[in-house]
């Protein structure tokens, strides 16, 4: 038997008895970032493919909410900071080794891009929209000439944004649950899946919903594969990662993870999407709503469980 | 120059003098601490073994906290001492999450705080406060690049361990066993 005690009474808040440095802000931001990344990716992709008319929700309508999502995410990030007045220090340094640094820079570029994209498309959705000022009208007219490069930049940056939400966590060697390179792709795919789900919810065209249900189905399959792969990796890794996986395989997070994230958030929506494709009568809102719920819960569970996993010494 | 510290677990009695000295010297806010004592009991009665360790920031050579810091507030100072620049720190918590030793905390004023190896004393040629007050003289501090420093000599002579070297951080706190 081995017992280790801190006898001098160390009780540093947020660290003892267990790390609680990140609360709801970070997982909520990771969800919003992933969702925005997913929507912007599809908008850029289908615009470049020249399918703006075929998929108007994906290219025009859904991206209009992304500036709101990103700003809300940034507000959450700001609320999480403990030394708030110095937040601008993020933009006085470029540190390639710190995912948080290049994530902050990515947001700095993708936020105005998403705003521009929304401004370019808002008139086609609200025909009575009036910018009031001539210089705004001229600027938008000028930007319209560069819509294709903007779409490319948006698509590339959205992939970086989506993958960064996972790499942010996986860069922490000290938290074995997060310290797996699968987390980047997993968060990216999950973010794109929530993006596709949001498009299905907003879409009024049956054809568009159908296409995005197919895309979502593929993404869910990849996600399930990556989750299994992640746990296989943990089981085959060092003791600390085996311990980390135990939290999901018999430990405290077993039920919420497998029932709500994998069951209700991935398997059931996938089944509903298959049923819909076979023309069974299913309310089309249910599957994407479950996907969004699963994506949000997945990030909360990963953020909280990760802080409970640690090295032993 | 490479500053390091050695703690003799055979001499340490776990009196917590180092903890109090640090809190006094560095004006650590009440309820927080930069160093702490770990007591390890191994075995079952009556075959018991006891180990006391005075722990603090390991001033790692490959510091995850310096790597993760998005603003460059966490940095290497003289002799590899890991420091935090208060007015660059945004209090994001990345360094706290990245430290396998849980050696950092958020100061009530918002920035992240930790052991500095008492750099303000070391630069004047003095010992860190914890080392200076230790009643059993179980702690050694000095420059590992200097073969005649206290810490170099004791590490050469005695067996030692570092904490979780497998985390790849190259810790610079040596525990003599």
Interface residues (C-beta under 8 A of the other chain):
Chain A: X1 X2 X3 X4 X5 X6 X7 X8 X9 X10 X11 X12 X13 X14 X15 X16 X19 X21 X22 X80 X81 X82 X83 X84 X86 X87 X89 X90 X92 X93 X95 X97 X98 X99 X100 X101 X103 X104 X171 X172 X173 X174 X175 X238 X307 X310 X311 X312 X313
Chain B: X14 X16 X19 X31 X32 X33 X36 X37 X38 X39 X40 X41 X42 X43 X44 X64 X67 X68 X69 X70 X71 X72 X73 X87 X88 X89 X90 X91 X92 X93 X94 X96 X97 X98 X99 X100 X102 X104 X105 X106 X109 X110 X111 X112 X163 X164 X166 X167 X168 X169
